[in-house]
Amino acid sequence: MRKILPASLTLAALIGLAGCSQSNDVTTTESAEEVTTLRLSHLWPTTAATHTEIFEPWAKKVEEDSKGRIKVEIYPSATLSKPDATYDATAKGTVDIGSQLQGYTNGRFPLTQVAELPGLSSSATQMNCMLQTLYDDGVISSEYEDTHLLFMMGTGPGGMHTIDKAIRTPDDLKGLRMRRPSAIAGDIIESAGGTPVGLPANDLYTSLQRGVLDGLSLPWDATGSFRLLELTNTHTNIPFYSSAIMVTMNKDKYESLPDDLKKVIDDNSGKAMAAMAGKVFDAEDAKFMAEAKAKGDTMIDIPDPLNDPQWKGPLEAGTKKYLNDVAALGLDPQSVYEKAKEASAACKV
């Protein structure tokens, strides 16, 4: 027994060690295989609510719902992709998830940008609902076929912000170099006599500071998020456009996920996310407008420019030019415009 017992114990110990070693290898391998890291790129600074109240909570929710099998790394301030190239970077797989304004790539999303025309939305909540409805109904979905769209966002109405230059009528725009966020806003500024200048939001502070620009066309949330209230002191609240924004994912990356992780992404996409983002943008609009009033800035309100005798002409001229330009591409913008009006009415809050 003395000879057998040690041999048996030794054999059992070796089997145990082998079992432990095999178990650790399997655990390590499984852990490595189960964690999928998604790199999310956007242009907003880390202090912006778009980052702290939309993207960070979204990433946390996806990680929690996946029980840690998805990890989302967020790259703000255009550190991973340029503001006007984020959609292409997502389509190519340079980034896994990207958020970009459609207006930054003029002519790439012409049907989507029909929703930016004046008179279609009076809040970010309405804009987001309208955009997501148009996508879900297949009206604009063909423009995103090279990616997997997660959800649509959009800003509240964009106004005009200057330094000591009051803009009450179109004549006040003559000779002014105004930053325009999209072709639509640019057409309207030009119709009124201003000079539209295309620049991404990240470059606006220094451009305004150096006198490259005389003013900006931006919604209130962006004016605050990019610290432009530090420089501007005169504001014209005129809802002459809204900006569309998309959040989309690399198609191959999405398809590579197992079905249960695809469901996690799907459950955190679509109308619910669009609605949540709209509330964030609207709250930021109200917050930064209140801040400007509190510091004594000049406020000029033109709440219904399409029925204002002085502004009606330039807005209608800009709208007509945009629709004609898109029609010249062989597309049917008028049909999209009519569907956008229907969605706008259904989404009104």
N, C-alpha and C positions, 0 to 999 in steps of 0.2 A: 504493500500500500504506500510505503514511503516513496518508492520510485514512481508509482503511477500518479500519485496526487500532484506532485510538482509539475509533471508533464501535462496533466489535465489543466492545471491552473495556468500554466504557461500558454497552452493552446487557446484557452478561453480568453486570456489577456490579449493574445495576438489578434484573435477574432474581434474582440471588443475594440482594440485600437484601429484595426482595419475598418470596422463599421463606423467608428467616429470620424475617421479620415474621409471615408466615402460620403458620409452625411454632410460634413463641412463643405466638401467640394460641390455637392449638389446644391446646398443652400447658397453658396457664393455664386454659382453659375446662374441659378434661378433669379437671384437678386439683380445680377447684372442684366439679365434678359428682360426683367419685368419693368425696370425704370426707363421710361421714355422721356427725354428732355426736349422741350419745345422752346425755341428761341423766338421771343415776341419783340418786334421792332416797331417803334412809333416816334413821332416828332416832338411830343409835348415834354416840357421839363418835369422833373420829379416833384415839383411843388404844385403842379396843375392838378385840378380835380379829375381830369381825364385819366391821369396816371394813378392818383391815390384812391379815387372812388369808382373807377370803372375797371381799369386793367389789373390793378393789384387785387381787388376782391374777386375778379374773374379768375385770376391765376390761383388764388387760394382755394376757391370753390372747386375748380377742376382737380387740384391736387387732393383735396379732401374726398371728393366724390370717387376718385380713382384709388383711394386708400394708399396714396403715395406712389402709385405706379406711373403717374405722369408728374413731371416736374416742369414748371414754366419759369424760364429765365427772361426777365424783362429788360430790354435795352431802350431807355428813353432818350430824348433829345437828339434823335437821328444819329446815334453813335454806331449803329450797325448797318444802316442803309440810309441813303439820302431821302429827304422828304418827298421828292418827285420821282423816286425810283424804287420806293418800297413795294409797290404792287408787283413790279417786274422781278424784284429780288425774291418775293414770295413765290411767284410762279416758277422761277428757276430753282428754288430750293436754297438760295443763299441764306434766307431766313425761313423759319417754319410758319410763323404767323406775322402778318403785317397790317398796319393801319395807316391809311393815307387818304387825303382829300382827293376826290376825283378831279377837281379843278386844277390840281397841280400838273396833270398831264393832259394838256389841251387836245381835244379831239379823240382821246382814248375811250371815254365813256359818254359819248354825246347824248344818248337817249336817257341815261341816268340823270344827266345834268339838266334835262328839261324840268325836273322837279325843283330846281333852284330858282326858277323864274319868279318874278314878283307876283304877289297876290295868292300864292299857293299855300303858304304856311305862315302862321303868326307866332309859333313857338317851336322849340326844339322837339318837344313831345309830339306835336303834330307832324313835323318834318320826318322824324324817325319812323313813326307809324306809316306815313305815306310811302317812304322809301322801301321799308320792309314789305309793305303790301304789294307794291309794284314788282318787287323781286319775287315774292312768293307766288304771285299770279302769273309769272312768266313774261311780264311786259318788258323787263330790262335784264333778265337773267342771262341772256346770250352774251352779254358783255363781260361775264365773269367765268366763262366755261373753262378757262385754263387754270383756275384755282377752285378751292372748296370754300365758298363764302360762309362765314360764321354768322355775322349780323351786320345790319346797316346802322349807321348813326348819322346825325345831322345837327347843325347848329341852329340856334335861334336866329331871328332876322339880323342881318348885318346892317350897321349904320356907318356913319363917317365920323372920324376923330382927327382933330387938327390942333395946332398950337396957335392960339390967338387969331384964327381965321374962321369966322362964322359962315356956315353954309345954310342959307335959308331958301334960296332959289337956285335953279340950274345955272343962272348967270354967275353965281358966286364960285362955281367950279372952274370957270374959264381961266386957263393958264396955270392951274394947280396940278402938280404931279402927285397923283393919288395911287397908292398901292391897291391893286385889284387882286382878289384871291382866285378868280376864274374868268373865263371868257365872257360869261354872262354879265358879271359885275363890270367888267372892262367895257363891254359894248354900251352899257347904260351910262357909265362915267363919260365915255367918249361922245355919246349922243348929247350929253348935257354940256359938252365943251371942255371937259377936263382931259388930262393926259394920263391914261392908265399905265401903271408900271407893275410888272409881274415879279414878285419876290416871295420866297417862303417866309413863314411867320418867324422863324429863328433869326432871320436877318433884319427884321424890321426895327429893332431898338437902335442899332448903330446907324442904320440908314436914315432914320428920322432925326437922330441926334446930330448927324453930320450935314443935314440939310439936303440929302439926296432926294428925300420925299417931303412934300408939303403936308401930306395927311395920309390917312389909312381908311380903307373900308374893311371893317371887321365886326363880328358880333361882340357883345360885351364880355363874354367869357374869355375869348382869346385876348382881348385888350388887357384884361387883368392878368391872365395866366402868363403872358409874355412881358409883363411889367411896363406896358405902354402907357398906363395911367400916370406913371412917374413923369412922362414927357408931355402928354396931351392935356389940354384943359378946356377944349371946346368940342361939343359932341352934338351931332345931328341924328336924332333917333328917327330914321326913315327906313322902313322895311322894304328895301328894293331888291334883295336877294337873300337866299340862305345857302349854306354850303353843305354838300353831301360828303359823307365820310364812310369808308368801308373798313370792316375787319375781316380778313380772309386768311385762309390756311393753304399751304402747299398741298396740292392734290395727292401726290405720291405719298407724302408723309401721313396724310389722313387715311389713305387706303391701306397703308402698312400696319395700322393699328388693329389689334384684335377687336371683334365685334363689341365686347363689353366696354372697351375704351372708346370706340367710336360713339357708343351710346352716351358716354360721359360728355364728350364734346358736343354731341347733338342736343343733349339736355341743357347745355349752357350756351345755346345758340338761338337765333330766330327772334320772334316777336317779344318774348319776355326780356331778352337782353336789350333790344332796341328801346323798349319802354323804359327800362331802368336807366339807360344812358340818357334818354331825353330828359328825365327828371333832373339828372345831374347837371346837364347843360343849362336848363332853365333856372335852376337854383343859383348857378354861377352868374348867369346874366343879371339876375336880380341883385345879387351880392355886390358885384362890381359897379353896377349903375348906382347903387346906394352909396358906395365909397366915393364915387366921383361927385355926387351931389353933396356929400358931407364935406368934401374939401373945397367946395364953392365953385366947381366948374360950371361953365355955361352950358345949359341944356336947351336944345331946339327940337321941338316935337312936330313931326309930320306923319301922323299915324296912318293916314289912308292916301298915299301918294297917287294911286291909280285914279282917284277921284279928285285930286288936287289939280286945278287948272294949269298950274305952272309945271308940275312934275309929270303929269299924265303923258305928255308928248314924248319926252325922253325915255320913259319906262316902256311905253308901247313900241317905240322905235327900236329899243334894245331887244325887246322880246321878239319882234318880227324879224330882226336881223339874225338872231340866233336860230330861230326855227327855219328860216330860209337857208342858212349855212348848213344846217344838218340835213335838210331835204336835198341839198346839192350833192351830198354824199351818197344819195340813193336810198336813204332811210325814210321812215315815216314818222317824223317828230310830232305831227299834228295829232296822230292817233294816240301817241304816248301822252301828249299834252291833255287830251280829253280824259284819258284814264287817270292822269295825275289829278285833274280837277275832281273826279269822282272819289278818288282815294282821299284827297284833301277834305272833302265834305264829310266822308265817313270817319275820318280821324280827328275832326275838330273837337277841341275840348272846351 
